Structures are given as structure tokens and as C-alpha cells.
Amino acid sequence: MSRFEKRVVLVLALLIIVLSALEAMAPKPTDWSPSFSQNHRKPYGGQLVYERLKDLFPNVRSVHDPVAIVADDAASAEKADGPINLIYVNSSFALDKLDTERLLGLAAGGDHVLIAADRIDGQLADTLHLRMDRKNWLVGQDTSDIRFIGEQRIAEGVFRYARGFPGAYFTRFDTSRTRVLAVDGASHPVLLHMRWGQGRIVLCSAPLAFSNYNLLKNRNVGFMAGALSLLPPNPVLWDEYYKAARTEASTPLRYILSQPALRWAWYLTLGLVLLFMIVHARRQQRAIPIVAPPRNATRELMHTVGRLYWHKGDHAGLARKMIAYFKEDVRSRTYMRTFGYDEATIAHLATKTGLSREDLTGRLTAIQRREEALHLSETDLLALNTELHEFRQLI
């Protein structure tokens, strides 16, 4: 990595740190999403509600398992501790056939169940003959008034709710075993008290009433306390399994992604790493220098000697030098021990070159004649050079 690239990486790292710090110090908007979890202090969380339950009931603990498992544990505990109360608060609540049977089995055996949800579906709603609707479908229509009814009202007055209140209510229920204890401003039922075997089931269509925000707002705590007063002073199991934001396995990456500042820093870092990989994916190496081939000193010497003989006019001597060099070259390239003008040489070269013996005999005879000549003309020397070049091409 060059010095410039190191500086770029350093600047980007500092930029990530500065942006993360600015994001972390920026004021965070209030999270109004409902979770009803005991682990959340946001307005529609349930931490404060869970803590205040300990003021009303002798023993309160949270459960993180489905109804079927909770029912098995509760059945074992009841032998020693007696009946219990189960509280389910969520935006929606739907159980399958097995969980419905186990939950209603607990109620039939003497336990009390409180379910607060603005949508109750599935097998549980079918078994209890429930149907629900809501009135606040449009933005701005998010307020609701709730009051208790009956000859002996649990609490007096009207409890007013706002801030995204869906205004759900019950449109159908089993009137033979159910009492309506609270209605909204349009006299729609919002709180039901149902007999089921030896136990009771309390149904509420206003789960936001059981949240941190409405626990602290005005006198709305009165409605929550009134609904909880329908449960006997038995140990309470607070459900965390069916929450929309139930706690999952805690890992460093999950925490990073849960924090806006760290999440953006993580994404920016991954993007820069990916960009760095793409830019530097090509092979990095030094330029390969061009190496000149080694000089052939023997060839240069022969050229020098040839020019010397040429200028002196000793064509016969130059021819003998050329032939001697040719014979040594042919001998080394054709793997012969000696080069002569005999039958053994002709037979060996015929195999290597593919020429006939007669052709080879003529070529070698011409070369031998010029080698033994005392005087050669310039024309004979040029003809000899051509013949030697052609012979080399055949080998």
C-alpha cells in the first residue's frame, strides 16, 4: 500500500469515527412503536407496568415460552403454590389449536387469564366465539374514551386515551358466560369478564392502556388497576414470548445493528472495504524489465573475421572458415561425432533432412570442392553462402 493510499484509509477511518460520534450524540426521536415488553422503557413498552405489578400481586415473574410449555410448568407449580394468573398484553394475540387447548385448560382448572390485544384471532377467537372491529381507521381519529359500566362499577369517571389509540372493540362474544365491564365512547364493549370452568378469562381490546405512557398519563392508571383487580391475588406469569419485540439472542453484531449510529458506521465500513477490494482486486506487481538476450560473441567474431578476409580478397580462406563453422554447427545439431564426406555422414544427414542420398552427395561434393580450392571468385563465395544457408534450413 502506497503512502497516498495509507493517508486515504486514515482519513476515511477518522470520517467514520466522527460521523458515528455525531450520530450517537444527536437527540433520538421518541419511539412510539408498541412492544409491551418488560425490557422497554419507551412510551408503549411495559417495564413500568411490570414493576408495578409487584405492588398488587405476591409473586410476579416473566415467561419466555409458548402456552403449551407454560401450561406444563404451571400444572406442576399449582400442586405446591395453588392457582396462578396469566397476563398476555400485545397488539395481536393468536394461538394454534394446541396452545388454545392448554390455555383454556388452565382457566378451566381454576387459573385466571387476562388477554389485552386489539386483535384476537385464530383458534382462540373461534373457541371463545369472539369477533373484533376498530373504529379509528383514519389518521387523526386516534382518541378513545373508556368508562366502566354495571351496577357496581369498578371505578368512576371517563378515561381518555390518545396518541395512536386504535379504538378496537368486541362485536361478538358468548353472552351466556360473559359480562361487559367497560365500553368506549360509542358504547362498544372493550372489557369482558368471562367464566370458564372454575377460572375466569378477562379480555380487553385496549392493550395500549397497559403501557408505560398510560400508566403515567393523567388518571388512566385507574383503568389499568380496575382491570387487574379482576384477577385474584395469586402469583402472576407475565408473557414475553408472544411480544412483537421479544428479546432474542444477544450478540455484538445484533447490538451494533440495533443502534442507529453503530449501524451506519457498520454499513459504511463494509461499503468502504468492498470498494477497496474492487479497486485493488487486480494483481499488484512491479513492471517486468526487458532483458536483452546475451550476445553471441562467437558469431560476432566470425563476422569480424569474415569482413577481414573479404577486404583482403582471400575468398578461399573465407570459404574454408565458413565451411568449418558450418560443419561444426551441423555436427552439434544432428548429434554426429565427426563431419566428413563419407557414406556414414550422408546416410545420417539423409535421415535428419529427408533428402535423397544423390541430392546430399551433390551438395557435399560442392562444399568439399570449394573447401579444397586454392582460389575462389566472389561469385563462388556468394553461391557457397547461399548453399550453406539453405542446408541449415533443412536441418
N, C-alpha and C positions, 0 to 999 in steps of 0.2 A: 504494500500500500504506500503510495507516494505521500509526501508531506502535505500536498494540497488536499488529498483525499482524507487524511487524518484530521485536518482542520475542518473540513466539511462535516465529518462524523461528529466531531466535538461540538460544533455549532448546533447541529440537529439534536444532539443529546441535551444540550442546555435549553434549546427551544422546547423540547418535550417536558423537561422539569419545570420550566417557567409556566407553560400552559397548564400543566397539572396542578401547580400551586394556585394559579389564578382561578381555575375551575373549583378547586377544593375550598377556596376562601369565599367564592361567590355565594350569596344567600340562596338557599334552596327553597323553591315554592312548596307550599303545603300540599301534602299528598292526601287527596280526598278519596282515594280508592278504598272500598270496603274490604277488610280482611278478617275482622272479628277475632284475630289471633291474640293469645295472651302474651306474645312476644313483641307486639307492636304498640307503640305509644301514639301513633298518628290518630287523627280525629275518629276515624271509623275502625280503629283497632280495638282490642279487648283487654289490654293489660290492666287498666284501672278497674274494669268490671270484674276481672278475675281476682284482683287483690281484695276488692270489697266483698266478694262472696264469702270470704273467711270471717266477715263480721256477722253473717247471717246463718252460716252452717258450721257444724263442728269440725268437719274434715273436708277439704277441697283438694283435689288433685286432677291433673290433666291426663288424658289418654291419647295415644297416637296409633291406635289400631282400629280396624273396621268393627262394626257392631258384633259380628259373629264371634270374634276373639274377645271383645269386651264382655259379651254375654257369658262366655265360659268362665272368665275370671270373676265376674260379678256373682255368678251362681256359687262359686267356691267361697267367695268372701261373705256372702249372705248368711252362710251357716254359722259364721262367727260374729259378724257385725250387724246383721239384720238388713232390712230394705235399704235401697240407695236411690239417689236422684241422678238422672242423666240429663245433661243440658247440651243441646245442639243449636248453635247460632251460626247462620251462614246465609249468603244471598240466595242460594238454592239448596234443596235437600231432596235427594232421590236415592232410594235403596233398591237393591235387587230382591228377588224372592227370598233367598236365604236370610239376608240381613233383616228384611222385614219380619219374617217369622221369629227370629231371635229377639228383635226389639219388642215386638208385641208380646212375646212370651215372657219377657222380663216384666212388662206392665201387668200382664195377667197374673203374675206371681206376687204382686204387691209393690213393685217399684214404681216410681213416678218419672215421667219423661216430659221435658219441656223442649219443644221444637220451635224456633223462631226463624222463619225464612219467608221471603216474599214470593217464592215459587217452590211448591212441594209437588213432586212428580213421581212417576214410576210406580212400582208395586205398592209402596206405602200409601200413596194417594188413592189408588184403586181399592185397597183393602179398607181404608177409612172412609171411602165414598166422598173424597174431597175434590173440590174444584175451586180454582182461584182466578182472580182477574185483577187488573190495576187500572187506576183512573188517570194517573199522571203520565201520559204517553208523550206529551209535547214538552219542549224546553220552556221553562218558566212556570209550568204547573207542577212544582216540586214541593209544595207545602201540604201539610195534613194536620188535622185536629183529631185527637183521640180522647175519649172520655169513658169512664166505667159506667155500666148500667146495672139495673137489678134492684130488688127491694133493699138489699143490704150491699151498698156499693163499697168496693174495696177502698177507693179513695175518691174524694170530691174534686171537682174542678175539671178544666179542659187542659190537656197537654198539647202544646203546639210544636210541630216539627217542620223543619225546612231543610234547605241545603241538599237538594237531590233526593228528597224523600219520594219513593216510587208510588206510595199510596195503594199498596196491594190490599186485597180483602178477600174473604171467602164468599163464594156464590153458591156452594152446595156442601152439605155435611149431614151426618146422621143425627137428626133431631131427637131421636128416641133416647140417645145416651149423651147428648151434648148440650151444654149451656153456653150462651153467648154472654160474655162478661164485659166486653168493651167494643165500641163501634167508633167509626170515624165521623167526620162532619156530615156525611151523607147517609148516616145510619147504616153503613155497611159493616158487617162483623169483622173484627180484626183480632179478637182474643177469644179462644174457645177453651172450654174445660170439659173433657170427655172422660167418661167412665170406661174402663177396660179391665174386666175381671176384678181382681182385688186392688188394682192400682189405678192411676189416673194419667191422662195424657193432656198436656197443656199445649195448645197450638197458637202461635202468634204470627201474623202476617207482616209485622213491622220489625225486622231484625235490627234496623238502624237504631231503634230505641235502646238496644243493648250494646251500646258503643261508648267509647271514652267521651266523645263530643257531647252526647245527650245525657251522659252521667253528670256532666259539669254545667250544662246549659239550663239556666232558669230553674224551674221546678220539675223538669222532666224525669228526674230521678224517682219521683213519686210513682210514675207508671211502671218503671222497672222494678221497684220494690214491691208494688202491688202484684205484678205478675209472678215474681219469685215467692211471694207469700203463699201462693197456691201449692208450693212444694213443702212437704213436711220437713222438720229439722233433722234430716238424715244426711249421711256423707254424700258428697257431690262428685260426680265424674264429669269434668269439663272436656268436651270433644275438641281435639286438634287435628284429627285425621281428615275430616271432610272439609276443612277450611280451604278456601281458594288459594291462599298463600301459605300452605303448611310448610313447616321447616323441613328442608331436605338435607342431605349430607353436606357438611361444611368442609370446603376445600379452599385453598388460597385462590385458585382461579375463580371459583364461584363468588368469593368475596370481592375480587377485583372487578368482575363483571357487574356486581350489584352496586358499585359506587360509580356515579357518573364521571368524576374526574379520572379515576383509575381506569375506567372502561375506555375513555377516549385516548388516554395515554397508551393503553394496551393496543388498541386498534391502530394508532399512529405508528407505534413501534413495529408492529407486524407489517404495515404497509411500507415503511422505510426499509426494513430487512428484505422484503420481497423485491423492492425496486433495486436495492444493492445487488441482490442475486442475479436479477435480469441483466443489469448493466455490466456486471463483472463475470458473466457466465462464459464469455469467450476465453480461449486459452491465453494465459499471460506468460510470455517468454521474451527473451532478448532476440534481436534480429540475428539471423544466422549469417555470419560473414561469408563472402565469396572467396574461396581458397583457390589460388591459381594452381594448375597442375604442375607437378615437378618438371623441371627442364630435363630434356633428353640431351645430355652432354655429348653422348656418342654420335647422335645424329648431327649436332652442330659441328662436331669435329670433322665428320665425313663431308659436310657441306664446305667447310673451310679447306679441307684437303682437295676436294673436287675443284673448287674455284682456283686453287693454286696450280693443279695440273692443267686446268683449262687455259689459264693465262700463259703457261709455259708452252702450250701446244703439244704436251705429251699425252695424246689421246689414248695410246695403247696402255700406258701406265695407269691412266684414269680408269680405263675399261677393266684392267686387272683388279683394281681396288673395288670397283663396283661389283664385279663378279664374286670377289672374295666375300664382300659383305652380303651379297645375295645368297651365296652358298651357306654361310653361317645362319642366316635368317631362315632359310628353307629347312636346314637340318634341325634347328631348335623347334620349329613349328610343326614339323612332321615326325619328330622323335626318331631321327636317324643318328646312328653313331658317327658315320662319315658320309660325306657327299662326294660321289665320284661319277664318272660317266660310264659305269658298267651296267650289266643286266640287273643286278640286285637293286641299284638305285632307280633304274627305270621301272622295274616291277613295283617297287614301294610307292613311287610317285604316281603311277597309274592307278593304284588303289586309292590314294588320297584325293587325286584331282578328277578321276573319272575319264581321263583322256586315253586314247589308244596308245599302244606301245610305239607304233610308227610315228605318231604325232610327237610323242615325247622324245623319241630318238632324234627326230629332226630338230627340235628345239634345243636339246642338249648339245647336239653336234654344232649348231650355230654358235652357241655360247662358248663351247670349247675352242672353236676356231678363232674367235675374237680374243679369247684368253691367251692363246699361244702366239697370236700375231705380234710382230715386232713394230709394225706401223699401222695405224688406223686413221681413216679420214673422219672429218667431223660428221659426215652423213652416217657412217657406220656407227659412230658413238651414239648418235641420237636414235638410230634404229635399235641398238642394243638396250638403251634405256627404256624404249617402248616395250621391247620383248620382255625385259625383266619385270616391268610393271604389270603387264598382262599375266605373266606367270604367277606373280604374287596374288592376283585376284582370283586365280583358280584354286589356290590352296586354302 
